[in-house]
Amino acid sequence: MNSLESILGESDRPALTEAQEDYLKQILLLQERHGKAGTKELANRLRVRPASVTEMMGRLGQLGLVEHIRYRGVTLTPSGRRVALEMVRHHRLLETFLVRELGYSWDQVHEEAERLEHVISERFETRIAEAMGHPTHDPHGDPIPGVDLEMPPAERWVRLDALVSGDRGELVRVGAQDRESLKALQRLGVVPGSPVEVIETGESSVSVRLGRDRRVLPIALARRLWLERRNS
């Protein structure tokens, strides 16, 4: 047990390496966003060679955590999904704790949570969840799996690029995680809770009104923003 684990308490999670936990988490996130997780996509997200992904899928398959069908991608078994959801819960609770309790900004928390998610115990996870009133979404609007490792009920949110001129709503979720994107969004006032009105949707960009300001957002970014529609 390392020094941080000795402080936070030993975890009850399966004895997996950090790399194995990262793979399971990324498979889950890819499945939720794209409906599947392929070797190439995993290699890009984890910054490893495709051959390394194939090797790891073999190991995780032997542990009964994934099913890998060549040319068809990877799926999580029920056991693998539980581990992945636990890692997502740790990560998003930690991001929330760092922002609410320690004063971090939303662009500073991802890397910290990436490191800490592997070492906190279930006891520590429970304590911070209770201290914060069991939050259901993190500072970016991403849903936090509950203590039962189930996602909160699906929200009827709409991706920004799916809206048309005149649509209005409140920004509720930002899918970007890298610091530069989040800093840029902060400067533009594109943060959860912001009222947004769509002015025009094009093939390469979406023009919106934020308060009194007009902003033009690249379509790739618009696809990572979700709104709760509030048309009158």
DRENPA-3360 file (N, C-alpha, C; in nm, 2 decimals, always signed):
BEGIN
1 = MNSLESIL = +0.08/-0.12/+0.00/+0.00/+0.00/+0.00/+0.09/+0.12/+0.00 ~ +0.06/+0.22/-0.09/+0.14/+0.34/-0.09/+0.10/+0.44/+0.02 ~ +0.17/+0.55/+0.04/+0.14/+0.64/+0.15/+0.00/+0.70/+0.14 ~ -0.04/+0.73/+0.02/-0.17/+0.79/+0.00/-0.28/+0.69/+0.04 ~ -0.27/+0.57/+0.00/-0.36/+0.47/+0.03/-0.37/+0.45/+0.18 ~ -0.26/+0.46/+0.25/-0.26/+0.44/+0.39/-0.33/+0.55/+0.46 ~ -0.34/+0.67/+0.40/-0.41/+0.78/+0.46/-0.56/+0.77/+0.43 ~ -0.59/+0.73/+0.30/-0.73/+0.73/+0.26/-0.80/+0.60/+0.29;
9 = GESDRPAL = -0.73/+0.50/+0.31/-0.79/+0.37/+0.34/-0.78/+0.27/+0.22 ~ -0.76/+0.15/+0.25/-0.74/+0.05/+0.14/-0.87/+0.03/+0.06 ~ -0.85/+0.02/-0.07/-0.97/+0.00/-0.16/-1.02/-0.14/-0.16 ~ -1.15/-0.16/-0.18/-1.21/-0.29/-0.19/-1.22/-0.33/-0.34 ~ -1.17/-0.25/-0.43/-1.18/-0.29/-0.57/-1.09/-0.40/-0.61 ~ -1.12/-0.47/-0.72/-1.04/-0.58/-0.77/-0.89/-0.54/-0.78 ~ -0.80/-0.63/-0.77/-0.66/-0.60/-0.78/-0.62/-0.58/-0.92 ~ -0.64/-0.47/-0.98/-0.61/-0.44/-1.12/-0.50/-0.33/-1.12;
17 = TEAQEDYL = -0.42/-0.32/-1.23/-0.33/-0.21/-1.24/-0.40/-0.09/-1.28 ~ -0.33/+0.03/-1.26/-0.39/+0.15/-1.30/-0.42/+0.15/-1.45 ~ -0.33/+0.10/-1.53/-0.35/+0.09/-1.67/-0.48/+0.01/-1.71 ~ -0.50/-0.10/-1.64/-0.62/-0.18/-1.67/-0.74/-0.11/-1.63 ~ -0.74/-0.03/-1.52/-0.86/+0.05/-1.48/-0.88/+0.16/-1.59 ~ -0.77/+0.22/-1.63/-0.79/+0.32/-1.74/-0.85/+0.27/-1.86 ~ -0.81/+0.15/-1.90/-0.87/+0.09/-2.02/-1.02/+0.07/-2.01 ~ -1.06/+0.01/-1.89/-1.20/-0.02/-1.87/-1.28/+0.11/-1.87;
25 = KQILLLQE = -1.23/+0.21/-1.81/-1.30/+0.34/-1.80/-1.32/+0.40/-1.94 ~ -1.21/+0.40/-2.02/-1.22/+0.45/-2.16/-1.31/+0.37/-2.25 ~ -1.31/+0.24/-2.23/-1.41/+0.16/-2.31/-1.55/+0.21/-2.28 ~ -1.58/+0.22/-2.15/-1.71/+0.27/-2.11/-1.75/+0.40/-2.17 ~ -1.65/+0.50/-2.16/-1.68/+0.63/-2.21/-1.70/+0.63/-2.36 ~ -1.62/+0.55/-2.44/-1.63/+0.54/-2.58/-1.77/+0.48/-2.62 ~ -1.81/+0.38/-2.54/-1.94/+0.32/-2.57/-2.05/+0.41/-2.55 ~ -2.04/+0.49/-2.44/-2.15/+0.59/-2.42/-2.16/+0.70/-2.52;
33 = RHGKAGTK = -2.04/+0.74/-2.58/-2.04/+0.85/-2.67/-2.07/+0.80/-2.81 ~ -2.01/+0.68/-2.85/-2.01/+0.64/-2.99/-2.09/+0.51/-3.01 ~ -2.13/+0.44/-2.90/-2.20/+0.32/-2.91/-2.10/+0.20/-2.92 ~ -1.97/+0.22/-2.94/-1.88/+0.11/-2.95/-1.74/+0.16/-2.91 ~ -1.65/+0.07/-2.89/-1.51/+0.11/-2.86/-1.42/+0.02/-2.95 ~ -1.35/+0.08/-3.04/-1.25/+0.01/-3.12/-1.11/+0.03/-3.08 ~ -1.03/-0.06/-3.13/-0.88/-0.06/-3.10/-0.82/+0.08/-3.13 ~ -0.85/+0.13/-3.25/-0.79/+0.26/-3.29/-0.83/+0.37/-3.20;
41 = ELANRLRV = -0.96/+0.38/-3.16/-1.01/+0.48/-3.07/-0.95/+0.47/-2.94 ~ -0.93/+0.35/-2.89/-0.87/+0.33/-2.76/-0.72/+0.37/-2.76 ~ -0.66/+0.34/-2.87/-0.51/+0.38/-2.88/-0.50/+0.53/-2.88 ~ -0.59/+0.60/-2.95/-0.58/+0.74/-2.96/-0.61/+0.81/-2.82 ~ -0.71/+0.76/-2.75/-0.74/+0.82/-2.62/-0.64/+0.79/-2.51 ~ -0.58/+0.67/-2.52/-0.48/+0.63/-2.42/-0.34/+0.66/-2.46 ~ -0.32/+0.71/-2.58/-0.19/+0.75/-2.64/-0.09/+0.63/-2.63 ~ -0.14/+0.52/-2.68/-0.06/+0.40/-2.69/-0.07/+0.34/-2.83;
49 = RPASVTEM = +0.02/+0.24/-2.86/+0.01/+0.18/-3.00/-0.11/+0.08/-3.00 ~ -0.17/+0.06/-3.12/-0.28/-0.03/-3.14/-0.24/-0.17/-3.09 ~ -0.11/-0.21/-3.11/-0.07/-0.34/-3.07/-0.08/-0.36/-2.91 ~ -0.05/-0.24/-2.84/-0.06/-0.25/-2.70/-0.20/-0.27/-2.65 ~ -0.30/-0.20/-2.73/-0.44/-0.22/-2.70/-0.48/-0.37/-2.71 ~ -0.44/-0.43/-2.83/-0.47/-0.57/-2.85/-0.42/-0.66/-2.74 ~ -0.30/-0.63/-2.70/-0.24/-0.71/-2.59/-0.32/-0.70/-2.46 ~ -0.35/-0.57/-2.43/-0.43/-0.55/-2.31/-0.57/-0.61/-2.31;
57 = MGRLGQLG = -0.63/-0.61/-2.43/-0.76/-0.67/-2.44/-0.76/-0.82/-2.41 ~ -0.64/-0.88/-2.45/-0.63/-1.02/-2.42/-0.62/-1.05/-2.27 ~ -0.55/-0.96/-2.20/-0.53/-0.98/-2.06/-0.67/-0.95/-1.99 ~ -0.74/-0.85/-2.03/-0.87/-0.82/-1.97/-0.97/-0.92/-2.00 ~ -0.96/-0.98/-2.12/-1.05/-1.09/-2.16/-1.03/-1.21/-2.07 ~ -0.90/-1.24/-2.04/-0.87/-1.35/-1.95/-0.93/-1.33/-1.81 ~ -0.94/-1.21/-1.77/-0.99/-1.17/-1.64/-1.14/-1.17/-1.64 ~ -1.20/-1.19/-1.75/-1.35/-1.18/-1.76/-1.41/-1.05/-1.76;
65 = LVEHIRYR = -1.33/-0.94/-1.80/-1.38/-0.81/-1.79/-1.42/-0.75/-1.92 ~ -1.37/-0.80/-2.03/-1.41/-0.75/-2.16/-1.43/-0.87/-2.26 ~ -1.50/-0.84/-2.36/-1.52/-0.94/-2.48/-1.47/-0.86/-2.60 ~ -1.37/-0.92/-2.67/-1.31/-0.85/-2.78/-1.33/-0.94/-2.90 ~ -1.40/-0.89/-3.00/-1.42/-0.96/-3.12/-1.35/-0.88/-3.23 ~ -1.26/-0.95/-3.30/-1.17/-0.88/-3.39/-1.25/-0.82/-3.50 ~ -1.21/-0.69/-3.53/-1.28/-0.61/-3.63/-1.42/-0.56/-3.59 ~ -1.46/-0.60/-3.47/-1.59/-0.55/-3.42/-1.59/-0.47/-3.30;
73 = GVTLTPSG = -1.47/-0.46/-3.24/-1.45/-0.38/-3.12/-1.46/-0.45/-2.99 ~ -1.47/-0.38/-2.88/-1.46/-0.43/-2.75/-1.59/-0.39/-2.67 ~ -1.64/-0.49/-2.59/-1.75/-0.46/-2.50/-1.71/-0.50/-2.36 ~ -1.77/-0.44/-2.27/-1.75/-0.47/-2.13/-1.84/-0.58/-2.08 ~ -1.79/-0.67/-2.01/-1.87/-0.77/-1.94/-1.94/-0.70/-1.82 ~ -2.04/-0.76/-1.76/-2.10/-0.70/-1.64/-2.00/-0.67/-1.53 ~ -1.90/-0.75/-1.51/-1.79/-0.73/-1.41/-1.71/-0.61/-1.46 ~ -1.67/-0.61/-1.58/-1.59/-0.50/-1.64/-1.66/-0.37/-1.63;
81 = RRVALEMV = -1.79/-0.37/-1.66/-1.87/-0.24/-1.65/-1.88/-0.19/-1.51 ~ -1.89/-0.28/-1.41/-1.89/-0.23/-1.27/-1.76/-0.16/-1.23 ~ -1.65/-0.22/-1.27/-1.52/-0.16/-1.24/-1.51/-0.02/-1.31 ~ -1.55/-0.02/-1.44/-1.54/+0.11/-1.51/-1.63/+0.21/-1.45 ~ -1.75/+0.18/-1.41/-1.84/+0.27/-1.35/-1.79/+0.32/-1.21 ~ -1.72/+0.23/-1.14/-1.66/+0.27/-1.01/-1.55/+0.38/-1.04 ~ -1.47/+0.36/-1.14/-1.37/+0.45/-1.17/-1.43/+0.59/-1.22 ~ -1.53/+0.58/-1.29/-1.60/+0.71/-1.33/-1.66/+0.78/-1.21;
89 = RHHRLLET = -1.72/+0.70/-1.12/-1.77/+0.76/-1.00/-1.66/+0.82/-0.92 ~ -1.55/+0.75/-0.90/-1.44/+0.81/-0.82/-1.39/+0.94/-0.89 ~ -1.37/+0.94/-1.02/-1.32/+1.05/-1.09/-1.41/+1.17/-1.08 ~ -1.54/+1.15/-1.10/-1.63/+1.27/-1.11/-1.66/+1.32/-0.97 ~ -1.66/+1.23/-0.87/-1.68/+1.28/-0.73/-1.55/+1.36/-0.69 ~ -1.44/+1.32/-0.73/-1.31/+1.39/-0.69/-1.31/+1.53/-0.76 ~ -1.35/+1.53/-0.89/-1.36/+1.66/-0.96/-1.45/+1.76/-0.88 ~ -1.56/+1.71/-0.84/-1.66/+1.79/-0.77/-1.61/+1.84/-0.64;
97 = FLVRELGY = -1.54/+1.74/-0.56/-1.48/+1.78/-0.43/-1.37/+1.88/-0.45 ~ -1.29/+1.87/-0.55/-1.18/+1.96/-0.57/-1.23/+2.10/-0.60 ~ -1.34/+2.11/-0.68/-1.40/+2.24/-0.71/-1.47/+2.30/-0.59 ~ -1.56/+2.22/-0.53/-1.65/+2.27/-0.42/-1.57/+2.30/-0.29 ~ -1.49/+2.21/-0.26/-1.43/+2.22/-0.12/-1.29/+2.27/-0.12 ~ -1.21/+2.26/-0.23/-1.07/+2.30/-0.23/-1.04/+2.42/-0.32 ~ -1.15/+2.47/-0.39/-1.13/+2.59/-0.47/-1.06/+2.58/-0.60 ~ -1.05/+2.46/-0.65/-0.99/+2.44/-0.78/-1.09/+2.50/-0.89;
105 = SWDQVHEE = -1.03/+2.54/-1.00/-1.12/+2.58/-1.12/-1.15/+2.45/-1.20 ~ -1.25/+2.46/-1.28/-1.29/+2.34/-1.35/-1.19/+2.29/-1.45 ~ -1.10/+2.37/-1.49/-0.99/+2.33/-1.59/-0.87/+2.26/-1.52 ~ -0.87/+2.27/-1.39/-0.76/+2.21/-1.31/-0.78/+2.07/-1.26 ~ -0.90/+2.02/-1.26/-0.94/+1.91/-1.18/-0.92/+1.77/-1.25 ~ -0.92/+1.77/-1.38/-0.92/+1.65/-1.46/-0.79/+1.57/-1.43 ~ -0.68/+1.63/-1.44/-0.55/+1.56/-1.42/-0.54/+1.51/-1.27 ~ -0.58/+1.60/-1.18/-0.57/+1.56/-1.04/-0.66/+1.44/-1.01;
113 = AERLEHVI = -0.78/+1.44/-1.06/-0.87/+1.33/-1.04/-0.82/+1.20/-1.11 ~ -0.75/+1.22/-1.23/-0.70/+1.10/-1.30/-0.60/+1.03/-1.21 ~ -0.52/+1.10/-1.13/-0.42/+1.04/-1.04/-0.49/+0.98/-0.92 ~ -0.58/+1.05/-0.86/-0.64/+1.01/-0.73/-0.74/+0.90/-0.74 ~ -0.81/+0.89/-0.86/-0.92/+0.79/-0.87/-0.87/+0.65/-0.85 ~ -0.74/+0.62/-0.87/-0.69/+0.49/-0.85/-0.66/+0.45/-0.71 ~ -0.65/+0.54/-0.62/-0.60/+0.51/-0.49/-0.70/+0.53/-0.37 ~ -0.81/+0.60/-0.40/-0.90/+0.63/-0.29/-0.98/+0.50/-0.26;
121 = SERFETRI = -1.02/+0.48/-0.13/-1.09/+0.37/-0.09/-1.24/+0.39/-0.10 ~ -1.32/+0.29/-0.09/-1.47/+0.31/-0.09/-1.51/+0.39/+0.03 ~ -1.44/+0.37/+0.14/-1.48/+0.45/+0.26/-1.46/+0.60/+0.23 ~ -1.35/+0.64/+0.17/-1.32/+0.78/+0.14/-1.42/+0.83/+0.04 ~ -1.45/+0.75/-0.06/-1.55/+0.78/-0.17/-1.69/+0.81/-0.10 ~ -1.73/+0.73/-0.01/-1.86/+0.74/+0.06/-1.86/+0.87/+0.14 ~ -1.75/+0.90/+0.21/-1.74/+1.02/+0.30/-1.75/+1.15/+0.22 ~ -1.68/+1.16/+0.10/-1.69/+1.28/+0.03/-1.82/+1.29/-0.04;
129 = AEAMGHPT = -1.88/+1.18/-0.08/-2.02/+1.19/-0.14/-2.12/+1.24/-0.04 ~ -2.11/+1.19/+0.09/-2.20/+1.23/+0.19/-2.18/+1.38/+0.23 ~ -2.05/+1.42/+0.23/-2.02/+1.56/+0.27/-2.07/+1.66/+0.17 ~ -2.08/+1.61/+0.04/-2.13/+1.70/-0.06/-2.28/+1.68/-0.09 ~ -2.35/+1.60/-0.01/-2.49/+1.58/-0.04/-2.52/+1.49/-0.15 ~ -2.43/+1.40/-0.19/-2.45/+1.30/-0.29/-2.48/+1.37/-0.43 ~ -2.39/+1.44/-0.48/-2.41/+1.51/-0.61/-2.43/+1.41/-0.72 ~ -2.51/+1.46/-0.82/-2.55/+1.37/-0.93/-2.47/+1.41/-1.06;
137 = HDPHGDPI = -2.41/+1.53/-1.06/-2.33/+1.57/-1.18/-2.21/+1.64/-1.13 ~ -2.10/+1.63/-1.21/-1.97/+1.70/-1.17/-1.97/+1.84/-1.23 ~ -1.86/+1.91/-1.20/-1.86/+2.06/-1.24/-1.87/+2.08/-1.40 ~ -1.85/+1.97/-1.48/-1.87/+1.99/-1.62/-2.00/+1.94/-1.67 ~ -2.09/+1.90/-1.57/-2.22/+1.85/-1.60/-2.23/+1.71/-1.64 ~ -2.12/+1.63/-1.62/-2.12/+1.49/-1.65/-2.19/+1.42/-1.54 ~ -2.27/+1.32/-1.57/-2.34/+1.24/-1.46/-2.25/+1.16/-1.38 ~ -2.27/+1.15/-1.25/-2.19/+1.07/-1.15/-2.27/+0.94/-1.12;
145 = PGVDLEMP = -2.21/+0.83/-1.15/-2.28/+0.70/-1.11/-2.31/+0.70/-0.96 ~ -2.42/+0.65/-0.92/-2.46/+0.64/-0.78/-2.38/+0.54/-0.71 ~ -2.41/+0.53/-0.58/-2.34/+0.43/-0.49/-2.37/+0.28/-0.54 ~ -2.48/+0.27/-0.61/-2.52/+0.14/-0.67/-2.46/+0.12/-0.80 ~ -2.37/+0.21/-0.84/-2.30/+0.20/-0.97/-2.39/+0.20/-1.09 ~ -2.50/+0.28/-1.08/-2.59/+0.30/-1.19/-2.59/+0.45/-1.22 ~ -2.60/+0.49/-1.35/-2.60/+0.63/-1.38/-2.73/+0.69/-1.34 ~ -2.73/+0.82/-1.31/-2.86/+0.89/-1.28/-2.95/+0.88/-1.40;
153 = PAERWVRL = -3.08/+0.89/-1.38/-3.18/+0.88/-1.50/-3.14/+0.97/-1.61 ~ -3.15/+0.93/-1.73/-3.11/+1.01/-1.85/-3.18/+1.14/-1.85 ~ -3.11/+1.25/-1.88/-3.17/+1.38/-1.89/-3.22/+1.40/-2.03 ~ -3.32/+1.48/-2.05/-3.36/+1.52/-2.18/-3.29/+1.64/-2.23 ~ -3.16/+1.62/-2.24/-3.07/+1.73/-2.29/-3.05/+1.72/-2.44 ~ -3.02/+1.83/-2.50/-3.00/+1.83/-2.65/-2.86/+1.89/-2.68 ~ -2.79/+1.82/-2.77/-2.66/+1.87/-2.81/-2.68/+2.00/-2.89 ~ -2.58/+2.09/-2.87/-2.60/+2.23/-2.93/-2.61/+2.22/-3.08;
161 = DALVSGDR = -2.53/+2.14/-3.14/-2.53/+2.13/-3.29/-2.66/+2.08/-3.35 ~ -2.75/+2.02/-3.26/-2.88/+1.97/-3.31/-2.99/+2.08/-3.30 ~ -2.96/+2.19/-3.24/-3.06/+2.30/-3.23/-3.06/+2.39/-3.36 ~ -3.16/+2.47/-3.37/-3.18/+2.55/-3.48/-3.20/+2.70/-3.44 ~ -3.20/+2.79/-3.53/-3.21/+2.93/-3.50/-3.34/+2.96/-3.42 ~ -3.32/+3.03/-3.31/-3.43/+3.07/-3.22/-3.44/+2.98/-3.10 ~ -3.38/+2.86/-3.10/-3.38/+2.77/-2.99/-3.31/+2.84/-2.87 ~ -3.36/+2.81/-2.75/-3.30/+2.87/-2.63/-3.29/+2.76/-2.53;
169 = GELVRVGA = -3.19/+2.78/-2.44/-3.18/+2.68/-2.33/-3.07/+2.72/-2.23 ~ -3.04/+2.64/-2.14/-2.94/+2.66/-2.04/-2.83/+2.55/-2.06 ~ -2.71/+2.60/-2.07/-2.60/+2.50/-2.09/-2.58/+2.42/-1.96 ~ -2.58/+2.29/-1.98/-2.58/+2.20/-1.86/-2.47/+2.10/-1.86 ~ -2.40/+2.08/-1.98/-2.29/+1.98/-1.98/-2.19/+2.02/-2.08 ~ -2.06/+2.01/-2.04/-1.95/+2.04/-2.13/-1.86/+1.92/-2.14 ~ -1.85/+1.86/-2.26/-1.78/+1.73/-2.28/-1.63/+1.75/-2.29 ~ -1.58/+1.87/-2.31/-1.44/+1.89/-2.32/-1.37/+1.87/-2.18;
177 = QDRESLKA = -1.25/+1.81/-2.18/-1.17/+1.79/-2.06/-1.03/+1.86/-2.06 ~ -0.98/+1.88/-2.18/-0.84/+1.94/-2.18/-0.85/+2.09/-2.13 ~ -0.74/+2.13/-2.06/-0.73/+2.25/-1.99/-0.75/+2.37/-2.09 ~ -0.69/+2.37/-2.21/-0.70/+2.48/-2.30/-0.84/+2.51/-2.34 ~ -0.91/+2.40/-2.38/-1.05/+2.41/-2.42/-1.14/+2.47/-2.31 ~ -1.12/+2.42/-2.18/-1.20/+2.47/-2.07/-1.16/+2.61/-2.04 ~ -1.04/+2.65/-2.05/-1.00/+2.79/-2.02/-1.06/+2.88/-2.12 ~ -1.06/+2.84/-2.25/-1.12/+2.92/-2.36/-1.27/+2.93/-2.34;
185 = LQRLGVVP = -1.34/+2.82/-2.30/-1.48/+2.83/-2.27/-1.51/+2.92/-2.15 ~ -1.43/+2.91/-2.05/-1.45/+3.00/-1.94/-1.44/+3.15/-1.98 ~ -1.34/+3.18/-2.06/-1.32/+3.32/-2.11/-1.44/+3.36/-2.19 ~ -1.50/+3.27/-2.27/-1.62/+3.31/-2.35/-1.75/+3.31/-2.27 ~ -1.74/+3.26/-2.15/-1.86/+3.25/-2.07/-1.95/+3.13/-2.10 ~ -1.89/+3.03/-2.16/-1.96/+2.91/-2.20/-1.94/+2.81/-2.09 ~ -2.02/+2.82/-1.98/-2.01/+2.73/-1.87/-2.14/+2.68/-1.83 ~ -2.15/+2.57/-1.75/-2.28/+2.52/-1.71/-2.36/+2.63/-1.63;
193 = GSPVEVIE = -2.49/+2.64/-1.67/-2.57/+2.75/-1.61/-2.59/+2.87/-1.70 ~ -2.51/+2.88/-1.81/-2.52/+2.99/-1.89/-2.64/+2.98/-1.98 ~ -2.72/+3.09/-2.00/-2.83/+3.09/-2.09/-2.78/+3.11/-2.23 ~ -2.83/+3.03/-2.32/-2.78/+3.03/-2.46/-2.90/+3.04/-2.56 ~ -2.88/+3.12/-2.66/-2.98/+3.13/-2.77/-2.90/+3.11/-2.90 ~ -2.96/+3.01/-2.98/-2.90/+2.98/-3.11/-2.94/+3.08/-3.21 ~ -2.84/+3.14/-3.27/-2.86/+3.24/-3.38/-2.86/+3.17/-3.52 ~ -2.76/+3.09/-3.54/-2.75/+3.02/-3.67/-2.67/+2.90/-3.66;
201 = TGESSVSV = -2.71/+2.79/-3.72/-2.63/+2.66/-3.72/-2.58/+2.64/-3.86 ~ -2.45/+2.62/-3.88/-2.39/+2.60/-4.01/-2.32/+2.46/-4.01 ~ -2.26/+2.43/-4.13/-2.19/+2.31/-4.14/-2.06/+2.31/-4.06 ~ -2.00/+2.42/-4.04/-1.87/+2.43/-3.97/-1.87/+2.50/-3.84 ~ -1.98/+2.57/-3.80/-1.99/+2.64/-3.68/-2.13/+2.67/-3.64 ~ -2.15/+2.71/-3.51/-2.28/+2.74/-3.46/-2.26/+2.88/-3.39 ~ -2.35/+2.97/-3.44/-2.35/+3.11/-3.38/-2.45/+3.12/-3.27 ~ -2.41/+3.16/-3.15/-2.50/+3.17/-3.04/-2.49/+3.31/-2.97;
209 = RLGRDRRV = -2.59/+3.34/-2.89/-2.59/+3.46/-2.81/-2.58/+3.41/-2.66 ~ -2.48/+3.47/-2.60/-2.46/+3.44/-2.45/-2.48/+3.58/-2.38 ~ -2.59/+3.60/-2.32/-2.62/+3.73/-2.26/-2.63/+3.83/-2.37 ~ -2.55/+3.93/-2.37/-2.55/+4.03/-2.48/-2.45/+4.00/-2.59 ~ -2.36/+3.90/-2.57/-2.25/+3.87/-2.66/-2.29/+3.77/-2.76 ~ -2.24/+3.78/-2.88/-2.25/+3.68/-2.98/-2.12/+3.61/-3.00 ~ -2.13/+3.47/-3.00/-2.01/+3.39/-3.01/-2.03/+3.29/-3.13 ~ -1.92/+3.26/-3.20/-1.92/+3.16/-3.30/-1.84/+3.05/-3.26;
217 = LPIALARR = -1.90/+2.93/-3.24/-1.83/+2.81/-3.19/-1.81/+2.71/-3.30 ~ -1.69/+2.65/-3.31/-1.67/+2.55/-3.41/-1.76/+2.43/-3.39 ~ -1.80/+2.37/-3.50/-1.90/+2.26/-3.49/-1.85/+2.15/-3.40 ~ -1.71/+2.12/-3.40/-1.66/+2.01/-3.32/-1.68/+2.04/-3.17 ~ -1.67/+2.17/-3.13/-1.70/+2.21/-2.99/-1.85/+2.20/-2.96 ~ -1.93/+2.25/-3.06/-2.08/+2.25/-3.04/-2.13/+2.11/-3.01 ~ -2.06/+2.01/-3.07/-2.10/+1.87/-3.05/-2.07/+1.82/-2.91 ~ -2.00/+1.90/-2.83/-1.96/+1.85/-2.70/-2.03/+1.94/-2.59;
225 = LWLERRNS = -2.13/+2.01/-2.63/-2.20/+2.10/-2.54/-2.35/+2.05/-2.54 ~ -2.41/+2.04/-2.42/-2.55/+2.00/-2.41/-2.63/+2.11/-2.34 ~ -2.75/+2.13/-2.39/-2.84/+2.23/-2.34/-2.97/+2.16/-2.29 ~ -3.03/+2.22/-2.18/-3.16/+2.19/-2.15/-3.25/+2.30/-2.21 ~ -3.33/+2.25/-2.31/-3.41/+2.35/-2.39/-3.51/+2.42/-2.30 ~ -3.52/+2.55/-2.32/-3.62/+2.63/-2.24/-3.69/+2.73/-2.33 ~ -3.74/+2.69/-2.44/-3.81/+2.78/-2.53/-3.94/+2.82/-2.47 ~ -3.98/+2.95/-2.50/-4.11/+3.00/-2.45/-4.22/+2.96/-2.54;
% end
